[in-house]
Amino acid sequence: MTAAGDPSVLQIGELPEPTLQQETELLVRLKAAGVNPIDTKLRQRGTFFPDRLPTILGCDGAGIVEAVGAAVHQFQPGDEVYFCNGGLGGHPGNYAEWAIVDARFAARKPATMSFAEAAAAPLVLITAWEALYDRVALQAEQRIFIHAGAGGVGHVALQLAKLRGAEICTTVSTEEKALFARNLGASQVFFYQDTNVVQAVMHWTHGQGVDVTFDTVGGAALGQSFAATKVYGDIVTILEADPATNWKMARSRNQRVSFELLLLPMLQGLEAERQRQAHILQQCAELIDAGQLTLHISQTFPLSEVAAAHRSLEAGSTMGKLVLVMA
């Protein structure tokens, strides 16, 4: 990324091959990198470290360990790993052929996944896990409303909610996405473009509202979340609240509102939290290899077509994830 702006600011270039600087690090030959909304936002408005340009975007990566630091015992050359690391403008990201990753923040790639699938996974796995399992401790038979269930985070959240035995409703825009969401565990699917979603959720819950709402959309969806959630219910959002948000309903219903920003440990250097997130990836890898969790890739692009990948993501309506693959 050479400057803030449209996708054309993403340019292919040559940099020196990175080398290990710390005894806890891994040198990883990247095979694929996930493309996430945070990448497009940082490209548009500038990174968290605007004075460090050019920089390499991409928080999600998967690849093969080529070298390990002296203090690394859990990995060795040849191991396949996946991780959420870098890409915020400071530490280089994963739109590249090589990456340096602290071994404490990486996990073994699910054996049953391709590198492309694994690279699509870390950010959305951690986000959905922290939101549903850590923030609200979702329980069996609770009712949950997941906004945009066919999206990157949404389609993982559907599966994690199903694994907990929750009853799920979600919103989609097309029949194709409705079938996709039902296959992943949604028992009720609402078309948000021509449905009063709050009324539909209240009808489904016999006027009570859901126990939990997970907002992956932002904007007006947060206000809808308050209205669709029961008294003393939980709302989790992954986006900053719109300044126009009316919080009165949440207060009058004694609802608990939580925010999920999985990048916070990376931004603030919270090593214990980053290790905990790597443990989440380890747990998810077990679920994936057991056939209980999957990642859907909508499209892959060669690294040289990164600008096209960004344009595709920004056009909207992506089902699942987009991924860059290295030659």
Order of alpha helices (4+ residues) and beta strands (2+ residues): beta-alpha-beta-beta-beta-beta-alpha-alpha-beta-alpha-beta-alpha-beta-alpha-beta-alpha-beta-alpha-beta-alpha-alpha-beta-alpha-beta
